[in-house]
Structure formats: C-alpha cells, structure tokens
C-alpha cells in the first residue's frame, strides 16, 4: 500500500514508547523519558504526521487517532485487531484517493477544454497545448539532443513544483529523457524561443503523480503541468 507513512510512523512511535517504558519486555536497564523529552518526541512526530496528512489533502479525527495510539501502545482492549485496522485504513484511504482523483480528472478535462478555445493556443495531435510567447530563428532539437533551458513549472493551482529561475541558473536536459509532453514541446521550439506548454497528465505523470525521494517535488495524480520555457541553446558546449 502506498503512502502509509503515517501508519508506519504510528507503529514507530509505539515501538519507541514500548522500548522506553519497558512495556511487554524486560525492565532491566530501562531508560525512561522525562516529561519534556516525551513531549518533544510527540511534538516532532505529530508535526511530521501533520505535514504528510496535509500534503495528501486528508483530515484526521484527532481524538480518535490519539485514542487508537493509546490503545496501540498499551495493548489494552483495542477496538479491533491490527489486521482489521490495516484493512480499514486501506479501505478509507482508497475511497478518499478515488474521490480526490475524480475531482482532479474533471478539473483537468474542464481546464483543457476551456484553454483550447483561447486565442493563440495550439493543440497538437497528442493533446499537448502550447502558445508561442517569442519565436526564435534557430534550429529545433531532436529527441537525442541536449538542451539548455530556463523554465518555470506550475500546477493549475499556481503552485511552482520546479523552476530553474528559482535556482538561479539554466538547466541542461536530454530531450528524450523527459516525459512525453515535455519532449514533444521542446522539439517544437527553435533555439531562442519561449513557449508556454500545457501538458495533459496522460503526457506527464498520469494517474500516479510524482513525489521525489527527497520531498522537493510533488505532482498529484491527473495534474496538468504548465511550463513556461526558454530554449537557450541546443547541445551546449562543455556539458
């Protein structure tokens, strides 16, 4: 099951507390956290849990969550066993994910339909939409070329998920190492051009979205990606 970090986190906290208090095991060599250290551990893990839950667009019944934590740590009369707890969590998460995805799918369909009617928007056979901000006179890259670009990448809600401008320097990519919509857009551009690409999710990260291992980039499922790109150079020397 994907994105169960809060469930794993809860189990981790329970193990920490069981280890620190000696519950269910030997009390020899026991090290007990004092009031402030115990609070600090709860605060740190609660903050991590909150960030993850908010990122997923979910909400918890806090009182019930804390009751479940207490029952899990103590092991006294839980409402249901761990297997059933995981099944229930899986069912609830799947239902919430499906509901969220339905909304995202409809938002994508509506946006692309309306955007395609705007003056200056060109729609390719694949469904990629783009507009020309400035047209260069240089050559166009092939799929095996490297390109030096400046770009800003946003979601429909305006959130920037990647930007070479923010990093303060252009980026070099090989065209065929990116997702299909980006590669197609790059091969439409001449060196010196600036385009705005509206990339459907089917040409980007699809129904899975993208969350890099370092947590620096997050793209939800069924997301339209909006790239404003300057093609500075093709096959830059020294790269």
N, C-alpha and C positions, 0 to 999 in steps of 0.2 A: 504494500500500500504506500502510495506516495504522500509526502508532506505530513508524516506522522510525528514531526519533531516535537510537538507539544506532548504527545503521548509518551515518547521516549524520555522527554525531559521530566515528566511526572514520575516515571519509573526511576530515573536517575536520582531525583530528589528523595524519593522513598528509600532508595538504597543507601544514600548518604546518611539520612537520618537513622535508619536502622543500624548502620555501622557505627554511628556516633553515639547512639544511646544503648547499643548492645541488645536491642530487642531481637528475639529469635536467635540469639547466639551467645557466645561466652562474654561475660562481663570483665574478664581479666584484661588488664591493660586498657580499659575503657577511657576514652578521651571525650569529655562532654563539652559541647559548645556552650558558651555563656549566652546570656540574653542578647547582647548586641551582635555577636557573631552569628547566632541563629537567625536573627532578624536580617542581617546583611545577606546571608545565603538566600533567604526567602525573597528579599528585595531584588537581588541580582537575577535570580531565575524567573521571578514574576515579571520583571521588565523584559527579559528575553522572550518569554511566552507572549506578553502583550504585543511586542513588535511583530512577532510572527503571525499572530492571530489577525492583527490589523492589516498586515500585508496581504493575507489571504481574503480579507473582506468578511471575516467571520465575527461572531459575538458569542461570549460565554455567559451562562448563568453562574455568576461568580460564587454565590453562596453554595450552590450545588457542587461546583467544581471543588471548592475548599472542603466540603463535606466528603466528597469522594477521595480527596487527598488524605484527609484524616483517617478515613476508614481503611484506605490502602496502606498507610503507614502502620496503623495499629493492628490491622488484620482482624478486627472485631466486628462481626456481623455485617459484612458488606451487603449492599442491596442485591448484587448478583456477582457471579464469579468472573475472573479475568477474561476467560474466553468469550463469555457473553458480552462483557464490557467492550472488548475489541470489536466484536461483531456489530454492536450498537453504534459505536463510534464510526465504523466503516460505513454503515448504512446512512447515518446522519450526514457524514462528510460527502458521500456520493450524491445524496439528494441536494445538498447545498451547492455542490460543484455543478450539477446538471442545471439547476435553476440559474446560477450565475452565467453559465455558458449560453443558455437560451437567450438571456438578455444581451450578452456580448455579440452573439450571432445576429440578432435582429438589429443591433446598433450598427454592425458592420454593413449589413445589407442596405440599411437606410442611408447611411453616410455615402457609400459608394454610388448608390443610385442618384442621390441629390448632387453629389460632387461632379458626376459625369456630365451634368447639364450646364455646368458653369462655363462661361466664356474662357477660351484658352486651354481647357482641359482636353487632352488627347488620351484615348483609350486604345490600348493595343489588343491584339487577338487573345492574349493570355489573360487579360483583365487588368493589367497594370495601367494605372492612370498617372499622367505627368503633365506638367506645364513648364514652358521654357521661360526662365527669368532673363537669361542672357545667353546668346548663341555664339559659340566660338567658331573659329575658321580652321582649326587644326584637324588632324586625323582622329578617327574613332578607335577605341581599343577593341581588341579581340578577347575572347574568353581566357586565353593563356597569358595575356599581358598583365603587367603590374601597373597600378595607377596611384598617383599621389593626389589625395583629395583633402578638402576641408568640408566638414559636414556637421549637421545638427539633426538628431533623430528623436522624434517625439511620438507619443501615443495620441489618440483622439482627444483625451482629456487635457492635453497640453504638457504632460509630464515628459521631461527630457530623460531618455534612457541611455543615450550615448552622444558624445559631442567632442569632436577634435578641437573646436573653438574653446571649449572649457579647459581642455588640456594644454592649450596654447601652442600647438604645433600640428601641421598636417599629418595625415596617416597614410601609410602605403599598404595596399592590399593587392592580392592577385584576384582578378575578376572572377575566375571560376571557383574560388574558394569561399565565396559568399553564397547566401541563399538566392533562389532563382529570380525573384523580383528585383533585387538589388543588382544582380549581374546583368539582367536584361536592360535595366535603366542605364547602367554605365555604358553599355555598348551602343546606346542611342546618342551618347554625348560626344561632341568633339572637344579636343583639348581647348581650354579657355572658356568652356560653357558653365552655366549654372542652371540646374534644373531643380524642380520640386517633384518628388516622386510620392505617389500614394499607393502603397503596396498592400494588396489584399492578403489576409492571413494565409490563404492557400499557396501564396508565393513566398511566404516567410516562415513563421514558426507554427502555423496551423492550430490544431486543437490541443497541442501540448504546451504552447508558450515556451518561454525560455527563462531560466534562472541560473546564472553562472555560479560556479562553486564558491566564489569569493563574495557573493552577495552584492556585487556592484551594478549588475544589470538585471532588471526584471521585466519580462514581457508576458502579459497574461495570455491565455488561450483566445483565439479568434480576434487577435488585435490587428487593426490596420496600422501600418507603420508609415510615418510621414518623414521623409528625408529631404532636406534641403542640401544639395551637394554642389560643390565647385570642383570641376575636374581640372587640376592644376597642371599635371604632367603625366605622360604615358611612358612607362619603362624608365623611371628616373635613374640617372647615373649614380653609381656608388651605393645603390641599395641592394 
